[in-house]
Amino acid sequence: MAAERCQVDENDGPIMDTALDASICKLSASSIGYYKDPFIPFFVKNTPSRRMPLINRGYYARVMAIREIVERYITAYASQQRKVQIVVLGAGFDTLYFRLCVEKGHLVRASKCSYFELDFPEITMQKLRIIRRRAQLQTLLHFESEDELQRSIVGHSGELHTPDSAYHLIPCDLRAWDTTQDQLAQAGLDPSLPTLIVSECVLIYMETAFSEKLIQWAADTLKDAHFVLYEQIEPHDPFGKVMMQNIKARGCVLKSIYAFPSKAAQIERFQAHQFQHVSCLDMNQVYYKFLDPKDRQEKEKLEIFDEVEEFHLLQAHYCIVVASQVDSIGAQSIQLQSPVNQ
């Protein structure tokens, strides 16, 4: 099924540009040693200049937290040899699937994980072109030949489904959710299986009616649904107002931030959609209470850092939400209370 596009929004272009910007920031942090990501250079054409320590440290917190939550989720079900599904909204040029295949391949196999990446066709076409140029990525996706890869491509919008149905790249417009959910069903998404939906600065760019329809679909359709959400918050204080102006200057609008402006509002958001277990931490809390303290302290030695106050202000304006429908091993695995064990 071809991707249905809502009426083009003037903000769509700048929003799609954030996919590359995020990859550049991730490459900067990785190249300094905050975390290992051998795949991110594939998605950045030219080696960019190093980002500010403030940005590098922020991306370290974001990347490590999301990776750990997803890894814990897969681990919980792998221990029971149960199949799971991961759905990444607005996946951009994210490399988490490839990193999991290399670092935690036994867990990916044990959980029989099916991984679905969704984004605008303009993004999925670029990602597919990079996959076609990189033999290492093709090997991780279990393609044995160029012909097999070619047979797995659907249409001309960057749609790809691996022969083992482990990885799916789906071009779509998340605002046209009726069409997108049909695409997921055709790709093999099973509503009866435990499913973790990942959204990093994605739903916040959508009108509230669109984002809430998506969350309600998960609550109504999936038997065991879980969310991990990374978004901006606190737009009303002085720092938040400057943040909003800077984002607007780049041509982007955080369309739902005023509907869910705080940690409490984010928790209420998911509770309103019948998610029974919801927690939310701002990124300062994630940084100091969730990340492995030994690893964090080691990474703090990588760069001279004179921006502690500004870092704390910035991190206070981002949060991670985890939400689960029911009390399951998946819900228990993604809780934010305990430090990670690296």
N, C-alpha and C positions, 0 to 999 in steps of 0.2 A: 504494500500500500504506500502510495506516495505521501510525502509529508505535506499536510495542509498548513498553509500559512495564514495567520490572522492578518488583518489589515496592517501593513507595515507601519511601525512606530518610528518616529524620528530618532528615538534613542536606541534602536536596535543595533546600528553600526557601532556606536561607542561601547555598548554593552558587549558586543562580540569582540571588540578590541581588548577588553579586560582579560580575555583568555590568554592572549599573548603576553600581556603585561604581567599576569600572575606567573606564567612560565619563566619570564625573565627574572622575576624576583626569586622564584624557586631555584633557578640556576645559580643566581648569585649566592644564596645561602648554602646551597650544596657545594659549590666550588670552594667555599671557605672552610667547609668541614662540619657544618651544623648537622648534616645528615647525609647519607649516601643515596644518590639517585643517578645511576649511570645512563638513564634513558632520557632525562630532561634535555641534554644537549641536542638530541635528535629533533626537538620541537622548537628550537630557537636558531634561526638562520645564522646570525652573526653573534659572536661572543660580545655581550654587552658589558658596559662598565659596571663595576661593583656597586651595589646598592648601599645606602646608608646603614650603619650598624643597627639603627632603630628598626629598619625594614627587615633586615636579615634575622634579627632576633624574633620579630613578630611572626615571620614566616616559619621559623623553626617551631614556635609554639603551635601554630596552626597545623602544619604538616604532620608533626609528631603526634598531636592529639587525635586528629582524624584517622591517621594510620593505625594508632593503637586501638581506637574504638572499633574500627572495621576488623582488625586482626583478632581482637577479643571475641567479637561476634562469630567469626568463622571458626575460631578455636572451640568455642562452646559447643557448636553443633558437630564439628569434626570429631570431638570426643565420643559422640554417640553415633557416628557414621550417618548423620542426617544431612540431607541436601538443603542448601540455603540459596537465596537469591540476593544479589546486591544491585540496586538501581541507583545510578548516579545521574542526578539532574544537572543539566548544564555542565557536562563533564569537561568541556574545553579540551586542553592538551594534557590533562592529568595523566600521570604515569603509574598510579597506585596499583592497577591490575598487574602491570609488568613487574613492578617491584615485589608484589606478593608472590608471583609465580617463581621468582628467583629466590627470595628470602624465606618464604613460607610455602613452598610448592607442595609439601606433604599435607599441609592443612587444606589448601585449595582443592587438592585431589580427594582428601578424606571427606570433606564436606560436599563434594560434587558441586562446587559453587558455580552458579550461572551469574555472569556479570553483564549488566546492561548499561551502556553509556548513551545518554541522550543529549543532543544539542542541535542548534540551528544547522541546516544543510551546509551553509558556508563554512562552518567549523568542521563538521564530520568529513566533508570532502578533503579538507586540508589534512586531517588526521589520517585518512585512508591513503592519501598520496605518500605520506611519510612512512606508513606501514609498508607500502609497496616498495619503497626504496631501501628499507632496512631489513636485511636478512635475519638479524638478531630478533627483531620483533615478530617476524613471520614464524621463526622457530618456536618462540614462546606461545604463539597462537596455534601451534601444531600444524602448520601448513607444510606439506612435503614437497610442493612444487609450485611454480608460478601458475600453472594451469589450475591447480586446486584452489589457489587464492582467487583467481579470476572467476571461477565457478561460484565462489562464495559471496561475490559482490552482487548486490541487487540494485538495478537501475543506475542512475547517474548522479545521485545526491549524497554519496558517501555512506551507503548502507552496507554493512558487512555482518555476516553470521558465520562463525567458525564451524567446521564439519562436526566437531564434538559438542556443539551448542554451549560451549563454556563462555564465549565472549560474543557480545552483540553490540554493534555500533549503529545507532538509529538516528537518522535525521528527522527532526520534528520541530514543531513550535509548541512549547509547553502550554501556551495559552489556548491552543486548540486541543484541549485534553480529551475530548471525545474521540478524535482521530488518533491521538497519541496512545491512548489506552488500547485501542484496536491494534495498533502497531506492536505494542508490547505483547498482546495476546498472540498475534501471529508469529512473533519471535519465540514464543514458548513460555512466557511468564505464567507460572502456575499459582493461582490465588490461594491454594491450600498450603503452600510451603512458607516457612519463615522467610520474611523479606525485610531487608534493611534498605531504607531510602536515604541517600546522602545528598545534601544540598548545601553547597558552599557559596554564599553570596549569589544566590539565584532567585529564590522566591521573592526576595526583597525588591527586585527590579520589576516585579509583576504587579498589576492592579490586584487589590485584595480579593476581588471576586474570583480571579483566576487562581491565585495561590490557595485560597480556602477550598475551592472546588477540588483541587488536586489532593489536598490533605483529607477531605471528606471521602473522596474516592478510595483512598488507602484504608480508611476506617471501615467503609461499607463493603469493600471488595476483598480485601486481604484477610485471611484467617488469623494471621500472626504478624502484624505490621509493626515496624520499628522505624524511627526517624533519627537522624543526626543532622542538625541544622547549625550552620555557622553564619552569623549575620551581624550587621551593625545595630547598635542600640543607642539610647540616650541622645536624641537630636536636639533637646531643648536647652541644655546647659551651654555655657560659652564655648567650650571646646567642641561640643556637638554641632553647634551652629557653624563654626568654621569648617568642620568636617563636611557638613552638608554643602556649603558653598564651594569647597574644593571639588567635591564629587560632581556637582552641577556644572562647574567650569569645564569638566572633561566631557560634558555632553550626556551624563548619566543622571537618572533620577531614582532615588530610593522610594519607590511608590507605596510601599506598605510600612515604612518605618514609623509613621505617626500612628498607625493602627496598633502596632506592637512595639512601643518605644522603650520597654524595660524588660528586665528578667522576669518580673512577675507577670507582665502582659504576655510574654512568650509562653510561660507555663499555662496561663489561662487559655491561650490560643489553642493548644493541643488538648487540654482538658475539655474544651467546648466541642471537640470532635471525638469525644469518648476515648481518648488515650488515658489509660488509668495510671500509668507510671511515668511521670514527667519531672525532669530536673534541668536546671539551667545554671551555668557558671559564667561569669564574665572572664575574659582572657587573662586577667591578673590572677584570678582564682585557679584557672587552668594551669597557668605557668608555675605558680608556687605550690599548689596543692595536688595537682593531677600528674604533671610530668615527673619523671624519675628525678629525684633531687640530685643524685650523683651525676647523672648525665647532664642535667641542667647546669650544675656548677662547673663541670668540665667545659661545656660550650660557652659559658660566660667568660672564659679565658681567651677565646679566639680573637676578639677585637677589643681595642680600647673603646670604652663605652662611657660617654659623658652625658647621656641623654636619659638618665634614669627617670626623672620626673615626667618628661614628655612620653617616655615609653609607658609608664603607668597610666597616664591620661589616655593614650591611644588604646591600650589594652582594655581599659574600662568601658570603651565604646564598641567593643565586639563581644560576642558571647557564643557559647556552644549550648545547644539544647539537645537532650536525648529524650525520646518519648517512645513508649511501648503500649500497645493495646492491652495486653494481658500479662500476668506474672508468669513468664516463661524463662527458660535458661538464657534466651536471647536478651530479655529485659534485664536479667541479673548481670549479664556479661558487660553491658554497655553503661552501667552506672558510673557516675563521675566522681564518686567519693574517694576511692583509694588510689594511691600513686601507682604508676605503671612500673612494671619490672622489665627493664631492657635486657 
